[in-house]
């Protein structure tokens, strides 16, 4: 669990609940809300640039997608300049696959 803030509003109805009663009432409200909360796993990402030939573009896109990465921006000129976001844990594997498929010409450059 992380990055969750809960606010419970209780309008005073003339009955004093005491500390225990307030905790029980507020806790129950938060528990009901948490059951409805969608769950998503956050994976640390890093941004890189990569310049490739048009002939390798489809293969590069496939490697990035298989690694759980995302192409953030594509600039098409003489070559294709891609800005990609990759999970930190797979960057070395992706870099190695790119080097192998291009005989060493493709390299990831981390953006600052």
Secondary structure, 3 states (H helix, E strand, C coil): CCCCCCCCCCCCCCCCCHHHHHHHHHHHHHHHHHHHCCCCCCCCEEEEEEEECHHHHHHHHHHHHHCCCEEEEEEECCCEEEEEEEEHHHHHHHHHHHHHHCCCCCCCEECC
